[in-house]
Amino acid sequence: MKKWMVLPLLAVLLLMPVRTVYAAKQTVEIELTEACDDCIFSIVWEHEEQTAEVTVTSPDGRTFGTTLTPLQTSVSEGAVYINVGDAAAGIWQVTITGEKLGRVDIDAGELPGNMNIDSFHVERWEDRFYADWSVSDCREDLKIRIFAASDKNGSGAREVKSLNAAPQGGTEFDVTGLENGSCYFYIRVSDDSGAFSIAYADETFDYEDPGSAEALTGVRAFLVNDSIYIAWDGETDQVKLMLFDPNSGELLREEVTGESSGVLAFPQGMDKVLAGAAVYDGRRLGKYDKIPVEKGTFFEASVTYPDLDATNESGIPVQVTAEEGARISAVLNDRLYLEDETDQGEYRVNLKEGENSIVFIVTGAAGNMRTFPKEIYYDRTPPQLAVTSDVDKTKTDSDHVYLEGYTEAGASLTCNGEPVELQGSYFQIRCPLKPGKNTLELKAFDIAGNESLYMAAVERTVWTARQWYAIIAIAAALLLAVIYTVKFIRLKRERTQAR
């Protein structure tokens, strides 16, 4: 049973020094020199007819206040009392906002234990309810107020019964006009001193307002991967999706949508939840049922795509395995491609040129679904490849030539099988040449596997023109030398014979 209790600080222990402020809005600091249990902050102002908003902030950043924690706050004329529970030692901040409050006194201290709500129970009697309570260490004349809330934090609390009663007693009440959904009851017990205590009943009830909007038709809920998919027939402006704890009835998760379906994440640590969907006008819910969804009903399935982000093939194989009786569907580029196939094995998906979005959907025997998405790009166009200066069928006496140019962004490049480093999309390659004929093979590849090719035949000559000229000149000189030598010998012989 969850309890809070507040007393005015007329008889508190460890009373802190009073701090006084006068501003319309001001934050003051109060230091608790030691931790205290059931700590109460008292804020009292001079002009009792004025109202104020008060916020208390702990050393670790937790906040309490008239708006933030109404169940832990008591408001009376010219005063606010805030129960912060167990308070740590350190600097606490109190912010007061109000006009013409006059002198404001702030203090804090430890609350003695009293006005204990020993029990509070609620039963349903057909279309009415009955509550009983037992309170100890309190006065004999108590103010009993019973509230209905949509959770155990007091959200949407509405008073359903108010009476003066003894510390032990019971009463009947009805809850006509409450919002549909889980109903959590709590009791607020107070006396003339201003002290009060609060406790929740252990029981939780589902309430349905007979005058509320009718339930949606065809509501269904099942697992899609690790989330819960909720859908219904027809269209409506707004629908609230809800997940509940099947044991306590507590609302675990909710979301409002204008679509005809929605997805909620399966709460962590839960194996089973109850799912619901109801018409919602921004204030009130329509009628709804709760549908059990269990993680235990999940099933094994696998869809294997080629490990590619792009391809130059017009179709790809997809391998599907699943439990017996599973149904296999597929959506290609937002269009139904397969529907409720039962054969497991390989499926071929034909692609359109450009981006392709594929989703295989495997539905188990229990109706739960698993989805397997794939994005793949189909491209059959070779990448651009341009050489600035064509060297094909050229001759050179140099031991190298340069290939310069650019290719498509994202492409890779090789020259005679060796990777080429690109500067952006540009390249400059020094290609060594051996004497004689050389073949240069430049290839560009894109991510889809398409290829562009540039080939050049370059001949490296053995002798240069200058070398040939030198050889000819030397040969001519040698020839002339030989001729002159022969002539000289002949002349010499002729002279000798003439003598």
C-alpha positions in Angstrom: 0.0 0.0 0.0 1.4 3.3 -1.1 1.2 6.1 1.6 2.0 9.8 2.1 1.4 11.8 5.2 1.6 15.5 5.9 1.4 17.6 9.2 1.8 21.3 9.7 5.1 22.1 11.3 3.8 22.9 14.7 5.6 20.1 16.3 8.4 19.0 14.0 11.7 17.5 15.0 15.0 18.9 13.7 13.3 22.2 12.8 15.5 24.2 10.5 16.0 28.0 10.9 13.2 30.0 9.3 14.1 31.8 6.0 12.2 34.9 5.0 11.6 36.3 1.5 9.5 39.1 0.1 9.9 38.9 -3.8 7.1 37.9 -6.2 9.4 35.1 -7.4 12.5 34.0 -5.6 14.6 30.9 -5.0 16.1 30.4 -1.6 18.5 27.7 -0.3 18.0 25.7 2.9 20.7 23.4 4.1 19.8 20.2 5.8 22.9 19.4 8.0 21.8 15.8 8.3 19.4 13.4 6.6 15.9 13.1 8.0 12.9 10.8 7.4 9.5 12.1 6.3 10.8 15.6 5.8 8.2 18.4 5.4 8.9 21.8 3.9 6.6 24.6 5.2 6.0 27.7 3.2 3.7 30.3 4.9 3.0 33.8 3.7 1.7 37.0 5.3 -1.3 37.8 3.0 -3.3 34.6 3.3 -5.8 35.6 0.6 -3.1 35.4 -2.1 -2.1 32.1 -3.7 1.4 30.9 -4.6 3.2 28.2 -6.6 5.9 26.4 -4.8 8.7 24.1 -6.0 11.2 22.2 -3.9 14.4 20.8 -5.5 16.6 18.2 -3.8 20.4 18.2 -3.9 20.2 15.4 -6.5 17.8 17.3 -8.7 14.4 15.7 -7.8 11.6 18.2 -7.8 8.4 18.4 -5.7 5.7 21.1 -5.7 2.1 22.2 -5.8 1.8 21.3 -9.5 4.4 18.5 -9.8 3.4 16.4 -6.8 -0.1 17.3 -5.7 -0.5 14.1 -3.7 2.4 15.0 -1.5 1.3 18.6 -1.0 -1.2 20.2 1.3 -2.5 23.7 0.4 -4.4 25.9 2.8 -5.0 29.6 3.1 -1.6 31.3 3.2 0.4 28.1 3.4 1.8 25.2 1.5 3.2 22.0 3.1 5.2 19.6 0.9 6.2 16.1 2.0 9.5 15.2 0.2 9.8 11.8 2.0 13.3 10.8 3.1 15.5 13.9 2.6 19.2 13.7 2.1 21.6 16.1 3.8 22.7 19.0 1.6 21.5 22.2 -0.1 17.8 22.2 -1.0 16.2 24.9 -3.1 12.7 26.4 -2.6 11.2 28.5 -5.4 8.1 30.6 -4.5 6.0 32.4 -7.2 3.2 34.7 -6.2 2.0 38.3 -6.2 1.7 40.5 -3.1 2.4 37.6 -0.7 4.1 39.8 1.8 6.5 38.2 4.2 7.1 34.5 3.3 8.6 32.1 6.0 10.2 28.9 4.9 11.3 26.1 7.1 11.8 22.3 7.0 11.8 19.5 9.4 11.1 15.9 10.2 7.6 14.6 10.6 6.7 12.4 13.5 4.9 9.2 12.5 1.1 9.3 13.0 -2.2 9.1 11.2 -1.3 5.7 9.7 -3.7 4.2 7.2 -3.5 0.5 8.2 -5.8 -0.7 5.4 -7.8 0.5 2.5 -9.8 -1.9 0.3 -12.3 -1.5 -2.5 -14.8 -4.0 -3.9 -17.1 -3.8 -6.9 -20.9 -4.4 -6.2 -22.4 -4.7 -9.7 -22.6 -1.0 -10.9 -21.4 0.4 -7.6 -18.3 0.2 -5.4 -17.7 -0.3 -1.7 -14.6 0.9 0.2 -13.5 0.3 3.8 -10.6 1.7 5.8 -8.8 1.5 9.1 -6.7 4.4 10.4 -4.6 4.5 13.6 -2.8 7.1 15.7 -5.2 9.8 14.7 -8.2 11.9 16.0 -11.6 10.3 16.2 -13.3 12.7 13.7 -11.7 12.4 10.2 -12.3 13.8 6.8 -12.4 10.9 4.3 -12.1 11.6 0.6 -11.9 8.8 -2.0 -10.4 9.4 -5.5 -10.2 7.4 -8.7 -7.1 7.8 -10.9 -5.8 6.3 -14.1 -2.5 5.2 -12.5 -0.8 5.0 -9.2 0.7 8.4 -9.6 -2.6 10.2 -9.3 -2.9 11.0 -13.0 -6.4 12.3 -13.9 -7.6 11.9 -10.3 -11.3 12.5 -9.7 -13.0 12.6 -6.3 -15.8 10.0 -6.1 -16.7 10.3 -2.4 -16.3 12.7 0.5 -17.5 12.3 4.1 -16.7 12.8 7.7 -16.2 9.5 9.4 -14.5 7.5 12.2 -11.0 6.0 11.9 -12.6 2.6 11.0 -15.5 2.5 8.6 -16.8 2.0 5.1 -19.0 3.6 2.4 -20.6 3.0 -1.0 -20.0 5.1 -4.0 -20.4 5.2 -7.8 -18.0 6.3 -10.6 -20.3 7.4 -13.3 -18.6 9.5 -15.9 -15.1 8.2 -15.4 -12.9 7.7 -18.4 -12.7 4.1 -19.7 -9.7 2.1 -18.6 -7.9 1.0 -15.5 -9.1 2.6 -12.3 -6.9 3.0 -9.3 -8.6 4.2 -6.0 -6.8 6.0 -3.2 -8.0 7.5 0.1 -7.1 10.8 1.6 -7.5 11.1 5.3 -7.2 14.4 7.1 -8.2 16.2 10.3 -8.8 19.7 11.5 -5.1 20.3 12.2 -4.3 20.1 8.4 -2.5 16.8 8.7 -3.4 14.3 6.0 -2.3 10.8 4.8 -2.9 9.0 1.5 -2.9 5.4 0.5 -3.8 3.4 -2.6 -6.0 0.3 -2.6 -4.3 -2.9 -3.8 -7.2 -3.6 -6.1 -7.4 -2.4 -9.7 -10.5 -2.2 -11.7 -11.4 -1.9 -15.4 -14.2 0.7 -15.9 -16.3 1.2 -19.0 -18.5 4.2 -19.4 -21.8 3.1 -21.0 -22.1 6.5 -22.7 -18.7 6.5 -24.3 -17.9 6.0 -28.0 -18.3 2.5 -29.4 -15.4 0.1 -29.7 -13.4 -0.1 -32.9 -14.1 -3.1 -35.0 -11.7 -5.8 -36.1 -9.0 -4.8 -33.6 -6.1 -7.2 -33.7 -2.7 -7.2 -32.0 0.3 -9.3 -32.7 4.1 -9.3 -32.7 6.0 -7.8 -35.6 9.7 -8.5 -34.9 10.2 -7.2 -31.3 7.3 -4.8 -31.3 3.5 -5.0 -31.0 1.5 -4.2 -34.1 -2.1 -3.0 -33.5 -4.6 -2.5 -36.3 -8.3 -2.2 -36.8 -11.0 -1.9 -39.5 -12.2 1.5 -40.8 -10.9 5.0 -40.3 -11.2 7.4 -37.4 -9.6 10.8 -36.6 -7.6 9.7 -33.5 -7.0 6.4 -31.8 -5.1 5.8 -28.6 -3.0 2.6 -28.5 -2.3 1.1 -25.1 -0.3 -1.7 -23.4 -1.2 -3.0 -20.0 0.4 -5.2 -17.3 -1.8 -8.4 -17.4 -1.3 -8.9 -13.6 -1.7 -5.4 -12.1 -3.7 -3.8 -15.0 -1.2 -0.9 -14.9 -0.9 1.1 -18.1 2.6 0.5 -19.4 2.7 2.4 -22.7 0.4 4.6 -24.8 0.4 6.5 -28.0 -2.1 8.5 -30.1 -2.2 8.0 -33.8 -4.3 9.3 -36.7 -3.5 6.2 -38.8 -5.4 2.9 -39.1 -2.6 1.0 -37.3 0.3 1.6 -35.1 3.3 -0.1 -33.4 4.4 0.0 -29.8 7.6 -1.4 -28.4 7.3 -4.5 -26.3 8.1 -3.4 -22.7 11.4 -4.6 -21.4 11.3 -7.3 -18.8 7.8 -8.4 -19.8 6.8 -11.7 -21.5 3.1 -10.9 -21.8 1.1 -7.7 -22.1 -2.5 -6.8 -22.9 -3.0 -4.5 -25.9 -5.9 -2.2 -26.7 -7.0 0.5 -29.1 -9.8 3.0 -28.6 -11.3 6.1 -30.2 -9.9 9.2 -28.5 -11.2 12.7 -28.9 -8.3 14.3 -27.0 -10.1 14.1 -23.7 -12.0 10.8 -23.4 -11.5 7.2 -24.6 -14.1 5.0 -26.3 -14.8 1.5 -25.3 -12.1 -1.2 -26.0 -11.1 -4.7 -25.3 -7.7 -6.0 -24.1 -5.9 -8.5 -26.4 -3.2 -10.7 -24.9 0.2 -10.7 -26.7 3.0 -13.0 -25.6 6.6 -13.2 -26.6 6.4 -16.9 -26.2 4.3 -17.1 -29.3 7.2 -15.8 -31.4 8.7 -18.1 -34.0 12.0 -18.7 -35.9 12.4 -17.5 -39.5 15.2 -16.4 -41.7 15.5 -14.5 -45.0 18.9 -14.4 -46.6 19.7 -11.8 -49.3 22.9 -11.5 -51.3 25.5 -9.6 -49.4 25.4 -6.7 -51.8 24.3 -3.0 -51.7 24.4 -2.8 -55.5 24.3 -5.2 -58.5 24.3 -5.2 -62.2 22.1 -8.3 -62.3 18.4 -7.7 -63.1 17.3 -10.1 -60.4 18.6 -11.5 -57.0 18.0 -14.8 -55.3 16.4 -14.7 -51.8 16.5 -17.8 -49.5 13.6 -18.2 -47.0 13.2 -20.7 -44.2 10.5 -20.7 -41.5 8.3 -22.9 -39.3 5.9 -25.3 -40.9 2.7 -23.6 -42.0 4.3 -20.1 -42.2 3.1 -17.8 -44.9 5.6 -15.8 -47.0 4.8 -12.4 -48.6 7.0 -9.8 -50.1 6.7 -6.1 -51.0 8.9 -4.7 -53.7 9.1 -0.9 -54.0 5.8 -0.4 -52.1 4.0 -3.0 -54.3 2.9 -6.5 -53.3 5.3 -8.9 -55.0 4.4 -12.2 -53.2 1.4 -13.0 -51.1 0.9 -15.9 -48.6 3.2 -18.3 -50.3 3.9 -21.5 -48.3 6.9 -23.0 -50.1 10.2 -22.4 -48.4 13.4 -22.1 -50.4 14.7 -19.7 -53.0 12.7 -16.9 -54.5 13.9 -14.6 -57.3 13.2 -10.9 -57.0 13.4 -8.9 -60.3 14.7 -5.4 -59.8 14.1 -2.1 -61.5 17.0 0.1 -62.5 17.9 2.4 -59.6 17.0 2.0 -55.9 15.0 -1.0 -54.9 13.3 -1.5 -51.5 12.4 -5.1 -50.6 10.6 -6.4 -47.5 9.9 -10.1 -47.0 7.2 -10.8 -44.4 6.9 -14.2 -42.7 3.7 -14.8 -40.8 3.7 -17.6 -38.2 0.8 -19.9 -37.4 -0.2 -17.7 -34.4 -0.4 -14.7 -36.7 2.8 -13.0 -35.5 5.0 -11.5 -38.1 8.7 -11.0 -38.8 9.9 -8.6 -41.4 13.2 -8.7 -43.3 14.0 -5.5 -45.3 16.7 -5.0 -47.9 17.8 -2.0 -49.9 19.7 -2.7 -53.1 20.7 -0.6 -56.2 20.4 -2.1 -59.7 22.8 -0.4 -62.1 23.9 -1.8 -65.5 25.6 1.3 -66.8 29.4 1.1 -67.0 31.2 3.9 -65.0 32.6 6.9 -66.8 36.3 6.7 -67.7 38.1 9.4 -69.6 41.8 9.8 -70.5 42.9 13.3 -71.1 45.6 12.4 -73.7 45.2 9.2 -75.8 48.6 7.4 -76.0 47.3 4.4 -78.0 49.6 3.5 -81.0 52.3 6.0 -80.0 56.1 5.5 -80.0 58.5 7.0 -77.6 62.1 6.7 -76.7 61.2 7.5 -73.0 61.1 4.7 -70.3 57.6 5.8 -69.2 54.4 7.5 -70.2 51.7 9.3 -68.1 48.0 8.4 -68.2 45.8 11.2 -66.9 42.0 11.6 -66.6 39.0 11.0 -64.4 36.4 8.4 -63.6 33.0 8.2 -62.0 32.6 9.1 -58.3 32.8 6.1 -56.1 34.4 3.9 -58.8 37.7 2.0 -58.3 40.5 2.0 -60.8 43.3 -0.5 -61.8 46.1 -0.1 -64.3 47.5 -3.5 -65.6 45.8 -5.1 -62.6 47.4 -2.8 -60.0 45.1 -0.5 -57.8 45.3 3.2 -58.6 44.9 5.8 -56.0 42.4 8.5 -57.0 42.4 12.2 -56.0 38.7 12.7 -55.8 37.7 11.2 -59.2 40.9 12.2 -60.9 44.1 10.1 -61.6 47.6 10.5 -62.9 49.5 7.3 -63.5 53.2 6.9 -64.3 53.4 3.8 -66.5 56.9 2.3 -67.0 57.8 1.1 -70.5 60.1 -1.7 -71.5 61.9 -1.6 -74.9 59.6 -2.7 -77.7 55.8 -2.9 -77.6 53.8 -2.3 -74.3 50.1 -2.8 -73.6 48.4 -0.5 -71.0 45.1 -1.7 -69.6 43.1 0.8 -67.5 39.9 -0.5 -65.8 37.2 1.3 -63.8 34.7 -0.6 -61.7 31.5 0.8 -60.0 29.9 -0.7 -56.9 27.4 -2.7 -59.0 30.3 -4.5 -60.7 30.1 -2.7 -64.1 33.4 -2.2 -65.9 34.8 0.4 -68.3 38.1 -0.3 -70.1 40.7 1.8 -71.8 43.6 0.0 -73.7 46.7 1.5 -75.3 49.6 0.0 -77.3 52.8 2.0 -76.8 56.1 1.2 -78.4 59.4 2.1 -76.8 62.1 2.4 -79.5 65.6 0.9 -78.9 67.7 3.7 -80.5 66.9 7.3 -80.6 67.2 9.5 -83.8 70.2 11.2 -82.4 71.9 7.9 -81.7 71.1 6.8 -85.3 72.6 10.1 -86.7 75.7 9.5 -84.6 76.1 6.0 -85.8 75.6 7.0 -89.4 78.1 9.8 -89.0 80.7 7.5 -87.4 80.1 4.8 -90.1 80.5 7.4 -92.9 83.7 8.7 -91.3 85.0 5.2 -91.0 84.1 4.5 -94.6 85.9 7.7 -95.8 88.9 6.7 -93.7 89.0 3.3 -95.3 88.7 4.8 -98.8 91.5 7.3 -98.1 93.6 4.6 -96.7 93.1 2.4 -99.7 93.9 5.3 -102.1 97.0 6.2 -100.1 98.3 2.6 -100.3 97.6 2.5 -104.0 99.4 5.8 -104.7 102.3 4.6 -102.6 102.6 1.4 -104.6 102.4 3.2 -107.9 105.2 5.5 -107.0 107.3 2.6 -105.9 106.8 0.8 -109.1 107.6 3.9 -111.1 111.1 4.1 -109.6 
